[in-house]
Amino acid sequence: MNSIRLERLQKELHRIINSTFQGEISDPRLSGIEITRIKISKDLKLVKASFSEYDKKISNTEILELLTKSSGFIKKQIAGAKIMRTIPEIVFEYDQTNERVEKMNQIFNVIAEEKRNNNYYDDDNDNDYYDDNDELLDEDLEEYDEYQDDLDDDELEDYDDLEDEDLE
């Protein structure tokens, strides 16, 4: 099956399965389930449905068991839509995207808090070479030039101390 038809079929299966969880399924524990992604095999015999839930009252393993038990009802819904000749097996897996996003947000919040605590955005406290307008001060440039000249003189002296044997 070409990829465009496979993609359309995946979208239609996604719509059918999600609508099943929005009101047609009798178990109230599955009412907060959302199918986030559908992946169908090229031979159309297997569907992987990734799910996430917004109601954390029961564990993911219990939800997975409930979904596996309700897969027969979902297959009947797919058969009733008459979009496929053969009805595929449905395998459910938990989608951890929400947890990953939450962890990343926590990390970003910690970084932002550290920046605020360390005056990261305050150039005046971080660098003595700039004035209030973020311009380099002339006397600081003079000090830098003198320092650079001293370094250059020291490097020349180090080269003078080297003997010809060390260079070969």
C-alpha positions as CSV (number, residue, x, y, z in Angstrom):
1,M,0.0,0.0,0.0
2,N,1.4,3.4,-0.9
3,S,2.3,5.8,1.9
4,I,-0.4,8.3,1.2
5,R,-3.2,5.8,1.5
6,L,-1.5,4.3,4.6
7,E,-1.4,7.8,6.1
8,R,-5.0,8.4,5.4
9,L,-6.0,5.1,6.8
10,Q,-4.0,5.9,10.0
11,K,-5.8,9.2,10.4
12,E,-9.2,7.5,10.0
13,L,-8.3,4.8,12.5
14,H,-7.1,7.5,14.9
15,R,-10.5,9.3,14.6
16,I,-12.5,6.2,15.1
17,I,-10.5,4.9,18.1
18,N,-10.5,8.4,19.8
19,S,-14.3,8.8,19.2
20,T,-14.7,5.4,20.9
21,F,-13.1,6.6,24.0
22,Q,-15.0,9.9,24.0
23,G,-18.4,8.3,24.9
24,E,-19.0,4.9,23.3
25,I,-17.0,2.8,25.6
26,S,-18.8,1.7,28.8
27,D,-15.8,1.7,31.2
28,P,-15.6,5.1,32.9
29,R,-11.9,4.5,33.8
30,L,-11.1,4.7,30.1
31,S,-13.0,8.0,29.4
32,G,-9.9,10.1,30.0
33,I,-7.8,8.2,27.5
34,E,-6.5,9.9,24.4
35,I,-4.9,8.1,21.5
36,T,-1.9,10.2,20.5
37,R,-0.5,8.3,17.6
38,I,-1.5,5.4,15.3
39,K,1.0,3.3,13.4
40,I,-0.2,0.6,11.1
41,S,2.0,-2.1,9.5
42,K,2.4,-2.2,5.8
43,D,0.5,-5.5,5.5
44,L,-2.4,-3.9,7.5
45,K,-2.4,-6.7,10.1
46,L,-1.2,-4.8,13.1
47,V,-2.0,-1.4,14.6
48,K,0.1,0.2,17.3
49,A,-1.9,2.8,19.2
50,S,-0.1,5.1,21.6
51,F,-2.2,6.5,24.4
52,S,-1.9,9.1,27.1
53,E,-4.3,9.8,29.9
54,Y,-5.0,13.0,31.8
55,D,-6.5,11.3,34.8
56,K,-3.8,9.8,37.0
57,K,-6.2,7.8,39.3
58,I,-5.1,4.4,38.0
59,S,-1.7,3.2,36.9
60,N,-0.5,2.8,33.3
61,T,-0.3,-1.0,33.6
62,E,-4.0,-1.1,34.7
63,I,-5.0,1.1,31.8
64,L,-3.0,-1.1,29.4
65,E,-4.9,-4.1,30.7
66,L,-8.2,-2.4,30.3
67,L,-7.4,-1.3,26.8
68,T,-6.3,-4.8,25.8
69,K,-9.6,-6.2,27.1
70,S,-11.6,-3.5,25.2
71,S,-9.7,-4.1,21.9
72,G,-12.6,-6.4,20.7
73,F,-15.0,-3.6,21.0
74,I,-12.7,-1.2,19.2
75,K,-12.3,-3.7,16.4
76,K,-16.1,-3.9,16.1
77,Q,-16.1,-0.1,15.7
78,I,-13.5,-0.3,13.0
79,A,-15.4,-3.0,11.2
80,G,-18.6,-0.9,11.4
81,A,-16.8,2.0,9.7
82,K,-16.2,-0.3,6.7
83,I,-12.8,1.3,5.9
84,M,-10.9,-2.0,5.8
85,R,-11.5,-5.5,4.5
86,T,-9.7,-7.2,7.3
87,I,-9.6,-5.8,10.9
88,P,-6.0,-5.6,12.3
89,E,-4.9,-6.6,15.7
90,I,-4.5,-3.7,18.1
91,V,-1.5,-3.3,20.3
92,F,-1.5,-0.4,22.9
93,E,1.5,1.3,24.3
94,Y,1.9,4.2,26.7
95,D,3.0,7.5,25.2
96,Q,5.5,9.2,27.5
97,T,5.6,12.5,25.7
98,N,3.7,14.4,28.5
99,E,6.1,13.2,31.1
100,R,9.1,14.2,29.0
101,V,7.6,17.7,28.4
102,E,7.0,18.1,32.1
103,K,10.6,17.1,32.9
104,M,11.9,19.5,30.3
105,N,9.8,22.3,31.7
106,Q,11.1,21.6,35.2
107,I,14.7,21.8,33.9
108,F,14.0,25.0,32.1
109,N,12.5,26.5,35.2
110,V,15.5,25.5,37.3
111,I,17.9,27.1,34.7
112,A,15.8,30.3,34.6
113,E,15.8,30.5,38.4
114,E,19.6,30.0,38.5
115,K,20.0,32.8,36.0
116,R,17.8,35.1,38.0
117,N,19.7,34.2,41.2
118,N,23.1,34.8,39.7
119,N,22.2,38.1,38.1
120,Y,22.9,36.6,34.7
121,Y,21.2,39.4,32.8
122,D,22.9,42.2,34.8
123,D,25.9,43.2,32.7
124,D,26.9,45.9,35.2
125,N,27.6,43.3,38.0
126,D,29.2,40.8,35.7
127,N,31.8,42.8,33.9
128,D,33.8,45.8,35.2
129,Y,35.0,46.7,31.8
130,Y,31.7,48.2,30.7
131,D,29.9,51.4,31.8
132,D,26.2,51.9,32.3
133,N,25.6,52.1,28.5
134,D,27.4,48.8,27.9
135,E,30.4,50.6,26.3
136,L,34.0,49.8,27.0
137,L,35.8,52.3,29.2
138,D,38.9,53.9,27.8
139,E,41.0,53.4,30.9
140,D,40.2,49.7,30.9
141,L,41.4,49.5,27.3
142,E,44.7,51.2,28.3
143,E,45.1,48.7,31.1
144,Y,44.4,45.8,28.7
145,D,47.0,47.1,26.2
146,E,49.7,47.4,29.0
147,Y,48.8,43.9,30.2
148,Q,49.1,42.6,26.6
149,D,52.5,44.3,26.1
150,D,53.8,42.7,29.3
151,L,52.7,39.3,28.0
152,D,54.4,39.8,24.7
153,D,57.7,40.8,26.4
154,D,57.5,37.7,28.6
155,E,56.9,35.4,25.6
156,L,60.0,36.9,23.8
157,E,62.1,36.3,26.9
158,D,61.0,32.7,27.0
159,Y,62.1,32.2,23.4
160,D,65.5,33.8,24.1
161,D,66.1,31.3,26.9
162,L,65.6,28.3,24.5
163,E,68.7,26.8,23.1
164,D,69.1,25.8,19.5
165,E,68.9,22.1,20.6
166,D,65.4,22.5,22.0
167,L,64.1,23.9,18.7
168,E,65.3,20.9,16.6
